[in-house]
Amino acid sequence: MLRFLEKISRPGLIFALIGISFLWFSAGDAVVSLKTAKTFDTVVAGDVSAGDRVAGKVPLLLDSFAVEQTWTENSSTNSVTPKKNSSYYFVLPSADKFLGLMVNAADAPQAKSLVDQTYGYFSGGAAPTAELIMEGRVMPMEEELVGMFKKELQEYYGISEQDMAASGTPLIIVPRSFFAVRTIFGIGFALFLLGLFLLVRRFRKFSRMERANRASNMY
């Protein structure tokens, strides 16, 4: 066992494990990034399914149904920093159903303006002009959000339990920087190859030394 462990390159093993973790973290989004992006107009028209890549300007948006907050606890002083809103979850109309749309806090002002303009448009006003531009991945909504999402649809949009059940698990568009995803995947792949190279090189080196030692002992 000790002889075998001596053949393992520690840097190679570390590089390989880091590479695998990067690949594992980014693989799903990397596959989605290779797809042709659908526009939000297409999504609003009803052409959307889990695993789609979506990019462009959001044309319409309805109310927020949840807010994600973050804060930091300091155990040494037993203090907590004030909560900050990190993400907002809005209702996105899509043909005869509704989706969720996650918006980062930095884009929240544009999203809220778009919500106001959307309701004005539905009341006979001009089409929304707020610029909410983003790209993302369509995914099944997490269970903790589903309850709040369905409550919003039921109380404010009159959607029945039967109709929501018939639609299955709600979908949500989650923002993604696919350039960053491809970069992380590429770095992970490079680190994995480097680690594999170092592992193989050291293993072969020690294997040759063992064979040479056995041959010298025979004589």
C-alpha positions in Angstrom: 0.0 0.0 0.0 2.8 2.4 0.9 4.6 1.7 -2.3 1.4 2.5 -4.3 0.9 5.8 -2.4 4.4 6.8 -3.2 3.5 6.6 -6.9 0.7 9.2 -6.4 1.6 12.7 -7.3 0.1 14.9 -4.6 0.0 18.1 -6.8 -1.5 16.0 -9.6 -4.2 14.6 -7.3 -5.0 18.1 -6.0 -5.3 19.5 -9.5 -7.4 16.6 -10.7 -9.8 16.9 -7.7 -10.2 20.7 -8.1 -10.8 20.2 -11.9 -13.4 17.6 -11.2 -15.2 19.9 -8.7 -15.2 22.7 -11.3 -16.5 20.4 -13.9 -19.2 19.0 -11.6 -20.3 22.5 -10.6 -20.5 23.9 -14.2 -21.4 20.9 -16.4 -25.1 21.3 -16.4 -25.0 25.0 -17.2 -22.2 24.4 -19.7 -24.4 22.1 -21.7 -27.3 24.6 -21.6 -24.8 27.4 -22.8 -24.3 25.5 -26.1 -28.0 25.7 -26.9 -29.4 28.5 -29.1 -30.9 31.1 -26.8 -34.7 31.7 -26.9 -35.9 35.3 -26.6 -38.1 36.3 -23.7 -40.7 37.2 -26.3 -40.7 33.5 -27.3 -41.1 32.5 -23.7 -44.0 34.9 -23.1 -45.6 33.5 -26.2 -45.6 30.0 -24.5 -42.6 28.3 -26.1 -40.6 27.3 -23.0 -39.5 24.1 -21.3 -37.0 23.1 -18.6 -33.4 23.2 -19.8 -33.9 26.1 -22.2 -31.5 28.9 -22.5 -33.1 32.4 -22.5 -31.6 35.7 -23.3 -32.6 39.3 -24.2 -35.0 41.9 -23.0 -37.9 40.9 -20.7 -41.1 42.4 -22.4 -43.6 42.0 -19.5 -43.4 41.3 -15.8 -45.9 40.9 -12.9 -45.6 41.2 -9.2 -42.8 39.8 -6.9 -43.9 36.8 -4.9 -40.7 36.3 -2.8 -37.5 38.0 -1.8 -34.3 36.3 -0.8 -32.4 38.0 2.1 -28.9 37.5 3.3 -27.2 38.5 6.6 -24.0 37.6 8.5 -23.8 36.4 12.1 -20.7 37.1 14.2 -20.5 34.4 16.8 -17.7 36.2 18.7 -19.8 39.3 19.4 -23.2 37.7 19.1 -24.2 40.3 16.5 -26.0 40.1 13.2 -25.5 42.4 10.2 -28.6 44.0 8.8 -30.5 41.9 6.2 -30.0 42.7 2.6 -32.2 41.7 -0.3 -30.0 39.6 -2.6 -32.6 38.3 -5.1 -36.2 39.0 -6.1 -38.7 36.5 -7.6 -41.3 37.8 -10.0 -44.2 36.3 -11.9 -43.6 36.1 -15.6 -46.7 35.5 -17.9 -46.3 32.9 -20.5 -49.3 32.2 -22.8 -51.9 30.4 -20.7 -49.6 29.8 -17.7 -47.1 31.6 -15.4 -43.4 31.2 -14.7 -41.1 32.5 -12.1 -38.2 34.9 -12.9 -35.3 35.4 -10.5 -33.8 38.8 -10.6 -30.6 39.9 -8.9 -30.8 42.9 -6.5 -28.8 45.1 -8.9 -31.5 44.7 -11.6 -34.5 45.0 -9.1 -35.2 48.7 -9.9 -35.6 48.0 -13.6 -37.7 45.0 -12.8 -40.0 47.0 -10.6 -40.4 49.7 -13.2 -41.3 47.0 -15.7 -43.9 45.6 -13.4 -45.6 49.1 -13.1 -45.4 49.6 -16.9 -46.8 46.2 -17.5 -49.9 46.9 -15.4 -50.3 50.2 -17.2 -50.1 48.4 -20.5 -52.7 45.9 -19.5 -54.9 48.9 -18.5 -54.7 50.4 -22.0 -51.4 52.3 -21.8 -48.3 52.2 -23.9 -46.1 49.2 -24.2 -43.4 48.9 -21.5 -40.1 50.6 -22.2 -38.2 49.6 -19.0 -34.9 47.9 -20.0 -34.6 44.6 -18.1 -32.0 42.6 -20.1 -30.7 39.3 -18.8 -29.8 35.7 -19.7 -30.7 32.6 -17.8 -31.6 29.0 -17.6 -35.1 27.5 -17.3 -35.4 25.1 -14.4 -38.0 23.4 -12.3 -38.8 25.7 -9.3 -37.4 24.8 -5.9 -39.9 23.3 -3.5 -39.5 26.2 -1.0 -40.6 28.7 -3.7 -43.5 26.6 -5.1 -45.8 27.3 -2.2 -45.3 31.1 -2.3 -45.6 31.1 -6.1 -48.9 29.1 -6.0 -50.3 31.3 -3.2 -49.5 34.4 -5.4 -51.3 32.9 -8.4 -54.3 31.8 -6.3 -54.8 35.0 -4.4 -53.9 37.7 -7.0 -54.6 36.0 -10.3 -57.5 33.7 -9.5 -55.7 30.5 -10.6 -57.4 27.4 -9.1 -55.7 24.6 -7.3 -56.8 22.2 -10.1 -55.3 24.3 -12.8 -52.0 24.7 -10.9 -51.9 20.9 -10.3 -52.6 20.2 -14.0 -49.6 22.4 -15.0 -47.2 20.3 -12.9 -44.1 21.7 -11.2 -43.7 25.4 -12.0 -40.7 26.6 -14.0 -38.4 29.4 -13.1 -35.8 31.3 -15.1 -32.6 31.7 -13.1 -30.0 34.2 -14.2 -26.7 32.8 -15.5 -23.6 34.3 -17.0 -22.9 31.6 -19.6 -19.5 33.2 -20.4 -18.5 32.7 -16.8 -19.9 29.1 -16.9 -17.9 28.2 -20.0 -14.8 29.8 -18.4 -15.2 27.8 -15.2 -15.8 24.6 -17.2 -12.7 25.2 -19.4 -10.5 25.9 -16.3 -11.8 22.7 -14.7 -11.1 20.7 -17.7 -7.6 22.1 -18.0 -6.9 21.4 -14.3 -8.2 17.9 -14.6 -5.9 17.2 -17.6 -2.9 18.7 -15.8 -3.6 16.6 -12.7 -4.0 13.5 -14.8 -0.7 14.2 -16.6 1.2 14.6 -13.3 -0.4 11.5 -11.9 0.5 9.4 -14.9 4.0 10.8 -15.2 4.8 10.0 -11.6 3.2 6.6 -11.7 5.2 5.6 -14.8 8.4 7.0 -13.3 8.2 4.9 -10.1 7.0 1.9 -12.1 10.1 2.1 -14.3 12.3 2.5 -11.1 10.7 -0.6 -9.6 11.3 -2.7 -12.8 14.9 -1.5 -12.9 15.4 -2.4 -9.2 14.0 -5.9 -9.8 16.1 -6.4 -12.8 19.3 -5.4 -10.9 18.4 -7.7 -8.0 18.1 -10.6 -10.4 21.8 -10.2 -11.4 
